Amino acid sequence: MATQVQGRDAMQFINEQNAATVERFIERLEFRAKDPTFTAYREAYLELLDLPRAQAVLDLGCGTGVVARAIAARDGFAGTVTGIDQSPEFIAAAERLAAADGLADRVEFIVGDAHALDLPAASFDVAVAHTLVSHVRDPLAVLAEAARVIRPTGSVAFFDGDYSSLTFACDDAQFGEAMERAVQSIIKSSPRVMRELPRLLPKAGLRLMATQAHVYAEAGSSGFLLNLAETYGPLAASTGLVPAAQADAWLADQRRSAEDGTFFAACNYYAYVAQRAT
């Protein structure tokens, strides 16, 4: 359905990386969690969920537990959060960070596959998939599992980037587009999936209830999107998607433009809140 890194599932790709690269991914997840704009996107869709009355929340593809911790720490939330992720390294980081925040008794993290959850049906009031569906090999299967595990009156939120919209200014437009495609494919199995979600939700037994749209654009200076380039740009070369010298030159150009006030990059993000159709 979409480009994969050398034909692989993006989550499998993460699990195959060396310790230094995985640590860089962990740093990226935590960096995003501290970014005011990205945090505002998360809080906006969480406000659409009935979290004060939720006793059990599922965080699908929890990564380092950013959303699980945010929900557990929310005023008025008295339930528990279960986070699940394929990466043992992410789960270990999630447990460590939750303990450091004093939330270990409110959250549980387990290694598992969002395509086939080892969890009972109708066992959660709310499920959240935060920047997950663009990474998985079969988004419809993940949506169907989310529908299966929420209760009939429950809801599920999907938030992710439309990574086909990800763009960086570059003096050489042709090479800039090649780098964008390479960066998009590094860990995005389905970079266009958020455009497809309204059509996929009914197939998974879900009914769309609310939509939010955001454009994260940085012009002049940069922090968030430059950090994305620094995380994934080097992997475009190490995986053979572009020549190393060209990738280095592109990243150097992005850094230089951020320093001299000529930077530009942007990406669209969407949130969908759905309920079971029956």
Residue frames relative to the residue before (quaternion, step in Angstrom):
aa qw qx qy qz dx dy dz
M 1.0000 0.0000 0.0000 0.0000 0.00 0.00 0.00
A 0.8051 0.0112 0.0285 0.5924 3.58 1.01 -0.76
T 0.6704 -0.5087 0.3584 0.4041 3.51 -1.29 0.35
Q 0.0940 -0.7674 0.6324 0.0487 3.52 -1.08 0.82
V 0.5751 -0.5752 0.4413 0.3789 3.57 -1.17 0.47
Q 0.8199 -0.1906 0.0827 0.5335 3.56 -0.39 1.27
G 0.7234 -0.4768 0.2400 0.4379 3.56 0.98 0.92
R 0.5936 0.6031 -0.3574 0.3951 3.60 1.21 0.11
D 0.5728 -0.5255 0.4990 0.3831 3.49 -1.32 0.40
A 0.5161 -0.6694 0.4337 0.3121 3.58 -0.87 0.93
M 0.6451 0.5065 -0.3351 0.4637 3.60 1.02 -0.70
Q 0.6087 0.5250 -0.3466 0.4834 3.57 1.09 -0.65
F 0.6127 0.5629 -0.3358 0.4416 3.56 1.05 -0.83
I 0.6393 0.5194 -0.3240 0.4654 3.59 0.95 -0.86
N 0.6889 0.4988 -0.2856 0.4416 3.57 0.86 -0.97
E 0.6691 0.5117 -0.3002 0.4476 3.59 1.18 -0.49
Q 0.5605 0.6413 -0.3847 0.3557 3.59 1.21 -0.28
N 0.5717 -0.5879 0.4457 0.3590 3.53 -1.26 0.45
A 0.7271 -0.4712 0.2848 0.4102 3.54 -1.30 0.39
A 0.6501 0.5293 -0.3264 0.4367 3.59 0.97 -0.82
T 0.6680 0.4913 -0.3028 0.4698 3.59 0.98 -0.83
V 0.6337 0.5170 -0.3303 0.4712 3.59 0.98 -0.81
E 0.6364 0.5208 -0.3281 0.4650 3.58 1.00 -0.79
R 0.6231 0.5279 -0.3378 0.4680 3.57 1.07 -0.69
F 0.6232 0.5224 -0.3330 0.4773 3.59 1.05 -0.74
I 0.6366 0.5251 -0.3214 0.4645 3.58 0.98 -0.87
E 0.6481 0.5145 -0.3136 0.4657 3.57 0.95 -0.87
R 0.6387 0.5298 -0.3272 0.4520 3.59 1.02 -0.80
L 0.6528 0.5173 -0.3135 0.4560 3.59 0.93 -0.89
E 0.6996 0.4520 -0.2745 0.4806 3.57 0.92 -0.86
F 0.5826 0.5598 -0.3631 0.4641 3.59 1.15 -0.60
R 0.6511 0.5110 -0.3138 0.4652 3.59 0.92 -0.90
A 0.6456 0.5533 -0.3190 0.4186 3.56 1.02 -0.86
K 0.7113 0.4315 -0.2494 0.4957 3.59 1.17 -0.50
D 0.5297 0.6313 -0.4135 0.3871 3.58 1.25 -0.15
P 0.4687 -0.7181 0.4252 0.2895 3.64 -0.59 1.07
T 0.6667 0.5020 -0.3144 0.4524 3.59 0.93 -0.82
F 0.6868 0.4723 -0.2892 0.4709 3.58 0.84 -0.93
T 0.6178 0.5329 -0.3345 0.4717 3.58 1.08 -0.71
A 0.6367 0.5261 -0.3293 0.4577 3.58 1.01 -0.76
Y 0.6064 0.5387 -0.3548 0.4650 3.61 1.04 -0.68
R 0.6628 0.5066 -0.3010 0.4619 3.57 0.92 -0.93
E 0.6931 0.4798 -0.2917 0.4521 3.56 0.80 -0.98
A 0.6048 0.5765 -0.3590 0.4160 3.60 1.07 -0.65
Y 0.7340 0.3841 -0.2683 0.4916 3.61 0.83 -0.81
L 0.5784 0.5635 -0.3922 0.4406 3.62 1.10 -0.46
E 0.6065 0.5667 -0.3499 0.4343 3.58 1.11 -0.63
L 0.6426 0.5294 -0.3220 0.4506 3.60 1.18 -0.46
L 0.6458 0.5082 -0.3097 0.4783 3.59 1.27 -0.24
D 0.4439 -0.6934 0.5005 0.2677 3.57 -1.08 0.69
L 0.0016 -0.8651 0.5009 -0.0272 3.54 0.67 1.15
P 0.6102 0.5601 -0.3918 0.4004 3.68 0.90 -0.62
R 0.7391 0.3827 -0.2292 0.5047 3.60 1.08 -0.61
A 0.5266 0.6378 -0.4089 0.3856 3.59 1.25 -0.04
Q 0.2526 -0.7716 0.5687 0.1320 3.56 -0.87 0.98
A 0.7963 0.1229 -0.0396 0.5910 3.57 1.10 -0.71
V 0.0441 -0.7964 0.6022 -0.0345 3.56 -0.73 1.16
L 0.2075 -0.7677 0.5973 0.1039 3.55 -1.04 0.86
D 0.1591 -0.7607 0.6257 0.0669 3.56 -0.92 1.03
L 0.1745 -0.8167 0.5469 0.0591 3.57 -0.17 1.34
G 0.8142 0.0847 -0.1005 0.5656 3.56 -0.84 0.99
C 0.0823 0.8876 -0.4499 0.0555 3.52 1.04 0.91
G 0.3005 -0.7611 0.5291 0.2247 3.61 1.13 -0.38
T 0.8043 -0.2201 0.1947 0.5164 3.55 -0.77 -1.05
G 0.6136 -0.6096 0.3334 0.3751 3.57 1.24 0.36
V 0.2490 0.8068 -0.5072 0.1726 3.57 1.20 0.40
V 0.7307 0.4173 -0.2495 0.4792 3.60 0.72 -1.04
A 0.6074 0.5528 -0.3538 0.4476 3.59 1.02 -0.76
R 0.6721 0.4805 -0.2988 0.4776 3.59 0.91 -0.86
A 0.6473 0.5277 -0.3267 0.4426 3.58 0.95 -0.84
I 0.6662 0.4848 -0.3066 0.4766 3.59 0.96 -0.83
A 0.6640 0.5221 -0.3089 0.4372 3.58 0.86 -0.96
A 0.7233 0.4395 -0.2399 0.4755 3.58 1.07 -0.70
R 0.4754 0.6980 -0.4342 0.3135 3.62 1.25 -0.13
D 0.5242 -0.6090 0.4969 0.3277 3.55 -1.12 0.73
G 0.8033 0.2830 -0.2187 0.4762 3.55 -0.91 0.91
F 0.6187 0.5196 -0.3641 0.4634 3.59 1.22 -0.17
A 0.0551 -0.8279 0.5579 -0.0158 3.58 -0.66 1.12
G 0.5410 0.6414 -0.3920 0.3771 3.58 1.25 0.17
T 0.4926 -0.6122 0.5115 0.3479 3.52 -1.28 -0.51
V 0.2624 -0.7520 0.5881 0.1409 3.55 -1.24 0.56
T 0.1543 -0.7565 0.6304 0.0810 3.55 -1.00 0.92
G 0.1213 -0.7909 0.5975 0.0518 3.57 -0.77 1.04
I 0.0648 -0.7965 0.6011 0.0116 3.56 -0.99 0.85
D 0.0989 0.7830 -0.6057 0.1011 3.56 -0.97 0.90
Q 0.5380 -0.6410 0.4484 0.3140 3.56 -1.14 0.63
S 0.6892 0.5084 -0.2788 0.4345 3.59 1.11 -0.63
P 0.3797 -0.7240 0.5255 0.2357 3.62 -0.60 1.04
E 0.6285 0.5366 -0.3400 0.4487 3.58 1.08 -0.69
F 0.6407 0.5055 -0.3284 0.4755 3.59 1.00 -0.75
I 0.6503 0.5199 -0.3171 0.4542 3.58 0.95 -0.87
A 0.6403 0.5168 -0.3272 0.4645 3.59 0.96 -0.81
A 0.6517 0.4976 -0.3106 0.4807 3.59 1.00 -0.82
A 0.6342 0.5377 -0.3303 0.4467 3.60 0.99 -0.83
E 0.6597 0.5000 -0.3103 0.4674 3.59 0.93 -0.86
R 0.6597 0.5154 -0.3057 0.4535 3.56 0.95 -0.87
L 0.6978 0.4743 -0.2747 0.4611 3.57 0.88 -0.93
A 0.6300 0.5215 -0.3377 0.4660 3.60 1.03 -0.71
A 0.6420 0.5125 -0.3220 0.4707 3.57 1.00 -0.80
A 0.6500 0.5237 -0.3158 0.4512 3.58 0.98 -0.84
D 0.7040 0.4379 -0.2532 0.4985 3.59 1.15 -0.64
G 0.5020 -0.6770 0.4105 0.3480 3.58 1.28 0.07
L 0.5449 0.6437 -0.3714 0.3883 3.58 1.18 0.52
A 0.3395 0.7928 -0.4668 0.1959 3.59 1.25 0.08
D 0.6872 0.4778 -0.2901 0.4640 3.58 1.09 -0.60
R 0.6804 0.4749 -0.2834 0.4808 3.60 1.27 -0.13
V 0.7669 0.2962 -0.1541 0.5480 3.58 1.22 -0.35
E 0.1024 -0.7533 0.6463 0.0659 3.53 -1.29 0.55
F 0.1255 -0.8011 0.5833 0.0468 3.57 -0.92 0.90
I 0.0086 -0.8019 0.5963 -0.0370 3.56 -0.91 0.97
V 0.4499 -0.6493 0.5407 0.2892 3.54 -1.21 0.60
G 0.2832 0.7588 -0.5446 0.2178 3.56 -0.78 1.00
D 0.4713 -0.6695 0.5152 0.2536 3.53 -1.36 0.28
A 0.4102 -0.7399 0.4812 0.2295 3.58 -0.64 1.11
H 0.5686 0.5866 -0.3860 0.4284 3.60 1.24 -0.29
A 0.7927 0.0734 -0.0001 0.6051 3.60 1.13 -0.65
L 0.1082 -0.8460 0.5214 0.0261 3.56 0.22 1.30
D 0.3068 -0.7264 0.5860 0.1867 3.54 -0.97 0.88
L 0.4547 0.6561 -0.4423 0.4088 3.52 0.77 1.17
P 0.5570 -0.6273 0.4203 0.3458 3.62 -1.03 0.69
A 0.5598 -0.5844 0.4701 0.3522 3.53 -1.22 0.53
A 0.8592 0.1309 -0.0985 0.4847 3.55 -1.26 0.59
S 0.4325 0.7281 -0.4301 0.3127 3.57 0.98 0.86
F 0.7311 0.3593 -0.2275 0.5335 3.62 1.27 -0.01
D 0.4515 -0.6765 0.5169 0.2671 3.54 -1.13 0.70
V 0.7903 0.0742 0.0111 0.6081 3.55 1.08 -0.81
A 0.0584 -0.7551 0.6501 0.0620 3.54 -1.18 0.66
V 0.1175 -0.7800 0.6135 0.0375 3.55 -1.09 0.78
A 0.0586 -0.7580 0.6487 0.0344 3.55 -1.05 0.86
H 0.0460 -0.8315 0.5512 -0.0512 3.54 -0.05 1.37
T 0.8243 -0.1491 0.0203 0.5458 3.57 -0.46 1.28
L 0.4047 0.7047 -0.4788 0.3322 3.57 0.86 1.03
V 0.7294 0.5065 -0.3010 0.3477 3.57 0.55 -1.16
S 0.6063 0.5421 -0.3748 0.4449 3.63 1.12 -0.39
H 0.6773 0.5182 -0.2828 0.4391 3.59 1.21 -0.43
V 0.6811 0.5467 -0.2908 0.3907 3.58 1.09 -0.63
R 0.5665 -0.6284 0.4184 0.3303 3.57 -1.17 0.57
D 0.7966 0.1538 -0.0561 0.5819 3.61 1.14 -0.62
P 0.2095 -0.8227 0.5132 0.1263 3.61 0.17 1.22
L 0.6316 0.5449 -0.3568 0.4206 3.62 0.93 -0.77
A 0.6345 0.5236 -0.3362 0.4585 3.61 0.98 -0.76
V 0.6489 0.5053 -0.3161 0.4730 3.60 1.01 -0.77
L 0.6363 0.5122 -0.3293 0.4735 3.59 0.97 -0.79
A 0.6618 0.5094 -0.3100 0.4543 3.59 0.95 -0.87
E 0.6430 0.5059 -0.3238 0.4752 3.60 1.03 -0.72
A 0.6196 0.5242 -0.3440 0.4722 3.58 1.03 -0.73
A 0.6546 0.5037 -0.3115 0.4697 3.59 0.97 -0.83
R 0.6513 0.5401 -0.3171 0.4285 3.59 1.00 -0.78
V 0.7683 0.4125 -0.2192 0.4376 3.58 0.84 -0.93
I 0.6201 0.5092 -0.3825 0.4581 3.62 1.16 -0.14
R 0.5559 -0.6113 0.4574 0.3290 3.52 -1.20 0.65
P 0.6938 -0.4991 0.3086 0.4176 3.62 -1.16 0.46
T 0.7392 0.3670 -0.2204 0.5200 3.59 1.06 -0.65
G 0.4955 0.6904 -0.4063 0.3358 3.59 1.28 0.06
S 0.2755 -0.7460 0.5814 0.1720 3.52 -1.33 0.03
V 0.1756 -0.7696 0.6070 0.0917 3.54 -1.26 0.46
A 0.1784 -0.7827 0.5912 0.0776 3.56 -1.01 0.89
F 0.1104 -0.7650 0.6328 0.0459 3.54 -1.01 0.92
F 0.0256 0.7881 -0.6127 0.0540 3.56 -0.73 1.09
D 0.2357 0.7704 -0.5655 0.1764 3.57 -0.85 0.90
G 0.5392 -0.6015 0.4809 0.3409 3.51 -1.36 0.14
D 0.3449 -0.6449 0.6290 0.2636 3.50 -1.29 0.50
Y 0.1406 -0.8781 0.4515 0.0727 3.52 0.38 1.30
S 0.5182 0.5901 -0.4376 0.4379 3.59 1.22 0.00
S 0.6411 0.4989 -0.3237 0.4851 3.58 1.27 -0.27
L 0.4711 0.6884 -0.4415 0.3305 3.61 1.25 -0.22
T 0.1181 0.8052 -0.5686 0.1203 3.58 -0.70 1.05
F 0.1356 -0.7592 0.6336 0.0612 3.52 -1.21 0.72
A 0.4871 -0.6259 0.5148 0.3255 3.57 -1.07 0.70
C 0.0773 0.7774 -0.6185 0.0847 3.56 -1.08 0.79
D 0.5229 -0.6551 0.4422 0.3192 3.59 -0.91 0.89
D 0.7168 0.3231 -0.2006 0.5844 3.57 1.13 -0.71
A 0.2941 -0.8102 0.4789 0.1665 3.58 -0.01 1.30
Q 0.6499 0.5260 -0.3328 0.4361 3.59 0.94 -0.81
F 0.6950 0.4382 -0.2857 0.4933 3.57 0.89 -0.87
G 0.5929 0.5673 -0.3688 0.4366 3.57 1.06 -0.66
E 0.6570 0.4944 -0.3090 0.4779 3.59 0.97 -0.80
A 0.6296 0.5261 -0.3345 0.4635 3.59 1.04 -0.72
M 0.6571 0.4924 -0.3093 0.4797 3.59 0.99 -0.78
E 0.6227 0.5375 -0.3440 0.4528 3.58 1.01 -0.75
R 0.6578 0.4981 -0.3091 0.4729 3.58 0.95 -0.87
A 0.6499 0.5177 -0.3187 0.4560 3.58 1.00 -0.80
V 0.6621 0.4949 -0.3041 0.4735 3.57 0.91 -0.93
Q 0.6343 0.5409 -0.3276 0.4447 3.59 0.98 -0.87
S 0.7472 0.4329 -0.2252 0.4512 3.58 0.92 -0.89
I 0.4435 0.7127 -0.4610 0.2878 3.59 1.20 -0.23
I 0.8241 -0.0437 0.0403 0.5633 3.60 0.68 -0.97
K 0.5612 0.5730 -0.4021 0.4416 3.59 1.21 0.40
S 0.2442 -0.7776 0.5634 0.1353 3.57 -0.34 1.19
S 0.8044 0.1407 -0.0256 0.5766 3.58 1.05 -0.81
P 0.0879 -0.8572 0.5037 0.0609 3.63 0.42 1.14
R 0.7166 0.4276 -0.2525 0.4898 3.64 1.19 -0.40
V 0.3877 0.7922 -0.4371 0.1765 3.59 1.26 -0.11
M 0.6333 0.5472 -0.3619 0.4105 3.61 0.99 -0.62
R 0.5879 0.5335 -0.3695 0.4829 3.58 1.25 -0.29
E 0.7061 0.4722 -0.2424 0.4688 3.55 1.15 -0.66
L 0.5040 0.7126 -0.4097 0.2652 3.59 1.16 -0.50
P 0.6332 0.5272 -0.3765 0.4235 3.67 0.83 -0.70
R 0.6785 0.4606 -0.2899 0.4934 3.62 1.14 -0.55
L 0.6660 0.5105 -0.3014 0.4528 3.57 1.14 -0.60
L 0.5803 0.6280 -0.3787 0.3540 3.58 1.01 -0.76
P 0.6877 0.4640 -0.3211 0.4569 3.66 0.74 -0.85
K 0.6227 0.5463 -0.3388 0.4461 3.59 1.07 -0.68
A 0.6929 0.4426 -0.2576 0.5076 3.57 1.22 -0.53
G 0.5577 -0.6198 0.3883 0.3925 3.59 1.24 0.06
L 0.5739 0.5802 -0.3752 0.4396 3.56 1.17 0.56
R 0.2594 -0.7517 0.5920 0.1313 3.55 -1.19 0.68
L 0.4106 -0.7235 0.5040 0.2322 3.57 -0.72 1.07
M 0.1554 -0.8143 0.5575 0.0440 3.56 -0.82 1.09
A 0.8119 -0.0386 0.0684 0.5785 3.60 0.98 -0.75
T 0.1406 -0.7767 0.6115 0.0550 3.54 -1.21 0.66
Q 0.0486 -0.7584 0.6485 0.0440 3.54 -1.16 0.71
A 0.1103 -0.7976 0.5921 0.0339 3.57 -1.03 0.82
H 0.0299 -0.7977 0.6016 -0.0284 3.55 -1.01 0.88
V 0.1670 -0.7318 0.6461 0.1385 3.54 -1.23 0.54
Y 0.1515 -0.7646 0.6211 0.0819 3.54 -0.65 1.14
A 0.1050 0.7997 -0.5768 0.1290 3.56 -0.33 1.27
E 0.0814 -0.7732 0.6279 0.0350 3.54 -1.04 0.85
A 0.0124 0.7876 -0.6140 0.0500 3.53 -0.82 1.04
G 0.7428 0.3088 -0.2781 0.5249 3.54 -0.87 0.99
S 0.7966 -0.0528 0.0799 0.5968 3.56 0.21 -1.29
S 0.1247 -0.7996 0.5835 0.0680 3.57 -1.25 0.23
G 0.0597 -0.7481 0.6575 0.0673 3.49 -1.31 0.50
F 0.7423 0.4516 -0.2321 0.4372 3.53 0.60 -1.22
L 0.7701 0.3656 -0.2088 0.4794 3.59 0.64 -1.06
L 0.5741 0.5382 -0.3882 0.4796 3.60 1.15 -0.43
N 0.6277 0.5276 -0.3327 0.4657 3.59 1.01 -0.78
L 0.6131 0.5326 -0.3454 0.4703 3.60 1.05 -0.71
A 0.6603 0.5043 -0.3051 0.4654 3.59 0.92 -0.92
E 0.6785 0.4927 -0.2952 0.4580 3.58 0.96 -0.83
T 0.6406 0.5218 -0.3240 0.4609 3.58 1.16 -0.56
Y 0.8251 0.2890 -0.1114 0.4726 3.55 0.75 -1.10
G 0.5215 0.6601 -0.4084 0.3542 3.60 1.16 -0.44
P 0.6851 0.4752 -0.3115 0.4558 3.64 0.78 -0.90
L 0.6317 0.5372 -0.3433 0.4410 3.61 1.08 -0.61
A 0.5570 0.5955 -0.3963 0.4220 3.58 1.16 -0.47
A 0.6825 0.4494 -0.2779 0.5050 3.56 1.12 -0.66
S 0.6902 0.5003 -0.2996 0.4286 3.60 0.82 -0.94
T 0.6935 0.4344 -0.2737 0.5054 3.60 1.18 -0.48
G 0.5440 -0.6704 0.3704 0.3426 3.57 1.29 0.09
L 0.4181 0.7247 -0.4632 0.2922 3.59 1.21 0.26
V 0.7722 0.0258 -0.0209 0.6345 3.57 1.17 -0.60
P 0.6050 -0.5517 0.4110 0.4009 3.63 -1.16 0.44
A 0.5880 -0.6246 0.3890 0.3359 3.55 -0.98 0.89
A 0.6505 0.5292 -0.3304 0.4331 3.60 0.92 -0.88
Q 0.6712 0.4890 -0.3000 0.4694 3.57 0.99 -0.79
A 0.6345 0.5199 -0.3324 0.4654 3.58 0.99 -0.77
D 0.6438 0.5174 -0.3186 0.4651 3.57 0.99 -0.84
A 0.6610 0.5089 -0.3079 0.4574 3.57 0.96 -0.87
W 0.6397 0.5220 -0.3229 0.4627 3.59 1.01 -0.80
L 0.6765 0.4835 -0.2981 0.4687 3.58 0.90 -0.91
A 0.6284 0.5256 -0.3364 0.4645 3.59 1.02 -0.76
D 0.6385 0.5238 -0.3187 0.4651 3.58 1.04 -0.77
Q 0.6423 0.5151 -0.3266 0.4643 3.60 1.00 -0.79
R 0.6597 0.4999 -0.3086 0.4687 3.57 0.95 -0.85
R 0.6587 0.5134 -0.3123 0.4527 3.57 0.92 -0.89
S 0.6705 0.4965 -0.3141 0.4531 3.59 0.90 -0.84
A 0.6197 0.5294 -0.3420 0.4677 3.59 1.11 -0.62
E 0.6708 0.5002 -0.2896 0.4647 3.56 1.09 -0.72
D 0.7777 0.3506 -0.1985 0.4826 3.60 0.94 -0.81
G 0.5871 -0.6453 0.3420 0.3492 3.57 1.28 0.30
T 0.5939 0.5747 -0.3689 0.4253 3.61 1.17 0.43
F 0.3765 0.7601 -0.4608 0.2610 3.60 1.23 0.24
F 0.0913 0.7571 -0.6469 -0.0033 3.52 -1.28 0.54
A 0.2207 0.7284 -0.6351 0.1316 3.55 -1.06 0.87
A 0.0010 -0.8050 0.5928 -0.0241 3.57 -1.17 0.57
C 0.0210 0.7681 -0.6399 0.0044 3.52 -1.30 0.49
N 0.3715 -0.7145 0.5504 0.2204 3.57 -1.09 0.76
Y 0.0936 -0.7722 0.6270 0.0438 3.56 -1.14 0.74
Y 0.1009 -0.8003 0.5908 0.0178 3.56 -1.07 0.82
A 0.1350 -0.7440 0.6470 0.0985 3.51 -1.26 0.61
Y 0.0701 -0.7685 0.6355 0.0242 3.54 -1.05 0.90
V 0.1284 -0.7584 0.6353 0.0686 3.56 -0.96 0.94
A 0.0128 -0.8160 0.5748 -0.0597 3.56 -0.78 1.10
Q 0.2063 -0.7350 0.6279 0.1513 3.51 -1.37 0.33
R 0.6411 -0.5089 0.3934 0.4187 3.54 -1.26 0.31
A 0.4740 -0.7030 0.4585 0.2664 3.55 -0.93 0.91
T 0.7862 0.1955 -0.1108 0.5756 3.59 1.15 -0.52
